[in-house]
């Protein structure tokens, strides 16, 4: 599976009143890593239209699961690792984790459904499928 690694610094806006990350911060980081993964596939023989900006918005979330394993605080430098763990006919499931100093602090999966202009499920583009699952 093709994997992407995205460095992130925990910003003050990512934290709650207790000084730890707000749970939504991990979801934003995972989504940013997902989009960077998709953008990085542009050199994998995909046509420009398959991964153009609007195409990135054709994958609304269907299911998200997250386990918070360790605290993250303002100023922490972390890495988000993400890879497609399954590609169905109309969906992609990503497995991701947030690591601080090599230790997994957050782990999750996100399942996205590929939709057409009307918002209805449609097949994942063949080029994207091939790039995600070599």
Helices and strands as residue ranges (DSSP letters): E 3-9, G 12-14, H 23-40, G 41-43, G 48-50, H 53-56, E 59-68, E 77-87, E 91-100, E 103-114, H 126-132
